[in-house]
Amino acid sequence: MSVHDSAKAARNATTVDVPRVAGIGAGLVAVNVLLMLVGSYTPLADLGTVLFSNYFVAVGTFVVTVGGGFWVSNKGIENDSMPVAGAGVSLIQFGYTLLGSAILVVASPTVRLVALGVTTVITGLLTAGVVVVVYRTDRSFERWQLYSRGLFVGGFVVGAVGFFVNSLLMLGASVLFFLGFVADLTYEIWAVKENRYASALRNAIGIYVAVMGVFIHILQLVLRALSYLDN
């Protein structure tokens, strides 16, 4: 038996508890959405507005909070340290709350609730669509993690150029970031299907981070649409 086959057999020896992964992931998303709404009524929204008003500061803030939190949570899970994993998740929640509250603060209280409701439905449908595609096909989505990273890097480069040259390029960067999160979500769901990670918590956190990335981008579009309809 090859090393690859041995590793695959070891992974498949432990079946992932899919309902538990889905429950933890959905719970983390629900808590984060609630924190975003509450945060939009507090000075946290002002802080988020300041941090995300500049492209490079925004990217840095996101990388430190969400990216750093994901790294810390993974280290905690690998070392079987739940306090460390919890600290990482808290940092992720803080990062998404900062960004989400800054996005919501420009809307009225009623519009905020409507926007969050519509965004939740659209994000849920998109996620369900990805689940169907992944579980109904035998295709490997292993490389989609690499694709997502490439899209994130491409988005950063396009956004950086747009910051100095043409602001319209910032829209292109946003599209690349959105596609990056969709690709990452696809990979994370495939990872659950293939028992890629032994920890249900690791699977749940990976899906949660990707879903929230998709959620944030859809939220911005929904708020713009509601603003357009209101005018």
C-alpha positions as CSV (number, residue, x, y, z in Angstrom):
1,M,0.0,0.0,0.0
2,S,1.4,3.4,-1.0
3,V,1.8,6.4,1.4
4,H,-1.1,8.1,-0.4
5,D,-3.4,5.1,0.0
6,S,-2.5,4.8,3.7
7,A,-3.3,8.4,4.3
8,K,-6.6,8.1,2.4
9,A,-7.5,5.0,4.4
10,A,-6.7,6.7,7.7
11,R,-9.0,9.6,6.7
12,N,-11.8,7.3,5.7
13,A,-11.5,5.3,8.9
14,T,-13.2,8.1,10.8
15,T,-16.5,9.2,9.3
16,V,-17.3,12.9,9.6
17,D,-20.4,13.7,11.5
18,V,-22.0,15.8,8.8
19,P,-25.1,17.0,10.9
20,R,-22.7,18.1,13.6
21,V,-20.5,20.0,11.1
22,A,-23.6,21.6,9.6
23,G,-25.0,22.5,13.1
24,I,-21.8,24.1,14.3
25,G,-21.2,26.0,11.0
26,A,-24.8,27.3,10.9
27,G,-24.6,28.3,14.6
28,L,-21.4,30.2,14.0
29,V,-22.9,32.0,11.0
30,A,-26.1,32.8,12.9
31,V,-24.2,34.3,15.9
32,N,-22.0,36.3,13.5
33,V,-25.0,37.8,11.7
34,L,-26.6,38.7,15.0
35,L,-23.3,40.4,16.1
36,M,-23.2,42.3,12.9
37,L,-26.7,43.7,13.4
38,V,-26.0,44.6,17.1
39,G,-22.6,46.0,16.2
40,S,-24.2,48.4,13.6
41,Y,-25.8,50.2,16.5
42,T,-22.6,50.6,18.5
43,P,-19.3,52.5,18.1
44,L,-18.0,49.3,16.6
45,A,-19.6,50.3,13.3
46,D,-17.7,53.6,13.4
47,L,-14.4,51.7,14.0
48,G,-15.2,49.3,11.1
49,T,-16.0,52.3,8.9
50,V,-12.6,53.8,9.6
51,L,-10.7,50.6,9.1
52,F,-12.4,49.5,5.9
53,S,-12.5,53.0,4.3
54,N,-9.0,52.5,3.0
55,Y,-8.4,49.5,0.7
56,F,-5.0,48.5,2.1
57,V,-6.0,49.0,5.7
58,A,-9.2,47.0,5.0
59,V,-7.3,44.1,3.5
60,G,-4.8,44.2,6.3
61,T,-7.6,44.2,8.9
62,F,-9.4,41.3,7.3
63,V,-6.2,39.2,7.0
64,V,-5.3,39.8,10.6
65,T,-8.7,39.1,12.1
66,V,-10.4,36.6,9.8
67,G,-7.2,35.0,8.3
68,G,-5.3,35.2,11.6
69,G,-8.3,33.8,13.5
70,F,-8.6,30.9,11.1
71,W,-4.9,30.1,11.5
72,V,-5.1,30.3,15.3
73,S,-8.3,28.1,15.5
74,N,-6.6,25.5,13.3
75,K,-3.5,25.5,15.6
76,G,-5.8,25.1,18.6
77,I,-7.6,22.1,17.0
78,E,-4.3,20.5,15.9
79,N,-2.9,20.8,19.5
80,D,-6.2,19.7,21.0
81,S,-6.5,23.1,22.8
82,M,-10.1,24.3,22.8
83,P,-9.3,27.6,24.5
84,V,-6.9,28.5,21.6
85,A,-9.4,27.3,19.0
86,G,-12.1,29.4,20.7
87,A,-9.8,32.4,20.7
88,G,-9.3,32.0,17.0
89,V,-13.0,31.7,16.3
90,S,-13.6,34.8,18.4
91,L,-11.1,36.7,16.3
92,I,-12.9,35.6,13.1
93,Q,-16.2,36.7,14.6
94,F,-14.8,40.1,15.5
95,G,-13.4,40.6,12.0
96,Y,-16.6,39.8,10.3
97,T,-18.6,41.8,12.8
98,L,-16.4,44.9,12.2
99,L,-16.9,44.6,8.4
100,G,-20.6,43.7,8.6
101,S,-21.5,46.5,11.0
102,A,-19.7,49.0,8.8
103,I,-21.7,47.9,5.8
104,L,-25.1,47.9,7.7
105,V,-24.6,51.3,9.5
106,V,-25.5,53.3,6.4
107,A,-29.0,51.8,6.2
108,S,-32.0,52.4,8.3
109,P,-33.0,49.9,11.0
110,T,-35.8,48.5,9.0
111,V,-33.7,48.1,5.8
112,R,-30.9,46.4,7.9
113,L,-33.3,43.7,9.0
114,V,-34.7,43.2,5.5
115,A,-31.2,43.2,3.9
116,L,-30.0,40.6,6.4
117,G,-33.1,38.4,5.8
118,V,-32.8,38.5,2.0
119,T,-29.0,37.9,2.2
120,T,-29.5,34.9,4.5
121,V,-32.0,33.3,2.0
122,I,-29.7,33.9,-1.0
123,T,-26.6,32.7,0.8
124,G,-28.5,29.7,2.0
125,L,-29.7,28.8,-1.5
126,L,-26.2,29.3,-3.0
127,T,-24.7,27.1,-0.3
128,A,-27.3,24.4,-0.8
129,G,-26.5,24.5,-4.6
130,V,-22.8,24.0,-3.9
131,V,-23.7,21.0,-1.6
132,V,-25.8,19.4,-4.3
133,V,-23.1,19.9,-6.9
134,V,-20.4,18.4,-4.7
135,Y,-22.4,15.5,-3.3
136,R,-24.1,14.6,-6.6
137,T,-20.9,14.3,-8.6
138,D,-17.7,12.2,-8.4
139,R,-15.5,15.1,-9.3
140,S,-12.6,16.0,-7.1
141,F,-12.6,19.6,-5.9
142,E,-9.3,19.3,-4.2
143,R,-7.7,22.0,-6.4
144,W,-10.4,24.5,-5.6
145,Q,-8.6,25.5,-2.5
146,L,-5.7,26.5,-4.7
147,Y,-8.1,28.3,-7.1
148,S,-9.6,30.3,-4.2
149,R,-6.2,31.4,-3.1
150,G,-5.4,32.5,-6.7
151,L,-8.6,34.5,-6.8
152,F,-7.9,36.2,-3.5
153,V,-4.4,37.1,-4.7
154,G,-5.8,38.3,-8.1
155,G,-8.5,40.3,-6.3
156,F,-5.9,42.0,-4.1
157,V,-3.7,42.9,-7.1
158,V,-6.6,44.2,-9.2
159,G,-7.9,46.2,-6.2
160,A,-4.5,47.7,-5.5
161,V,-4.1,48.8,-9.2
162,G,-7.7,50.2,-9.1
163,F,-6.9,52.1,-5.9
164,F,-4.2,54.1,-7.7
165,V,-5.4,54.0,-11.3
166,N,-9.2,53.5,-11.8
167,S,-11.8,52.9,-9.1
168,L,-13.8,50.8,-11.5
169,L,-11.3,48.1,-11.1
170,M,-12.3,47.9,-7.4
171,L,-15.6,46.3,-8.6
172,G,-13.6,43.7,-10.5
173,A,-11.6,43.0,-7.3
174,S,-14.8,42.5,-5.4
175,V,-16.0,40.0,-7.9
176,L,-12.7,38.1,-7.7
177,F,-13.0,38.1,-3.9
178,F,-16.5,36.8,-4.0
179,L,-15.6,34.0,-6.4
180,G,-12.7,33.2,-4.2
181,F,-15.0,32.6,-1.3
182,V,-17.4,30.5,-3.4
183,A,-14.4,28.4,-4.6
184,D,-13.3,28.0,-0.9
185,L,-16.8,27.1,0.1
186,T,-16.8,24.4,-2.6
187,Y,-13.5,23.0,-1.4
188,E,-14.6,23.0,2.3
189,I,-17.8,21.1,1.5
190,W,-15.9,18.6,-0.6
191,A,-13.4,18.2,2.3
192,V,-16.3,17.1,4.5
193,K,-17.5,14.6,1.9
194,E,-14.0,13.2,1.5
195,N,-13.2,13.1,5.3
196,R,-10.3,15.5,4.5
197,Y,-10.1,16.6,8.1
198,A,-10.7,14.4,11.2
199,S,-12.1,17.2,13.3
200,A,-15.8,18.2,12.9
201,L,-14.9,21.6,14.4
202,R,-12.2,22.2,11.7
203,N,-14.7,21.3,9.0
204,A,-17.3,23.6,10.5
205,I,-15.0,26.6,10.9
206,G,-13.8,26.2,7.4
207,I,-17.3,26.3,6.0
208,Y,-18.3,29.1,8.4
209,V,-15.5,31.4,7.2
210,A,-16.3,30.7,3.5
211,V,-20.1,31.2,4.0
212,M,-19.5,34.5,5.8
213,G,-17.3,35.7,3.0
214,V,-20.0,35.0,0.5
215,F,-22.6,36.5,2.9
216,I,-20.7,39.8,3.2
217,H,-20.5,40.3,-0.6
218,I,-24.2,39.4,-1.2
219,L,-25.2,41.8,1.7
220,Q,-23.5,44.7,-0.1
221,L,-25.3,43.9,-3.3
222,V,-28.7,43.5,-1.5
223,L,-28.2,46.9,0.3
224,R,-27.5,48.6,-3.0
225,A,-30.5,47.0,-4.6
226,L,-32.8,48.0,-1.7
227,S,-31.3,51.6,-1.8
228,Y,-32.0,51.7,-5.6
229,L,-35.6,50.5,-5.1
230,D,-36.2,53.0,-2.3
231,N,-35.1,55.9,-4.5
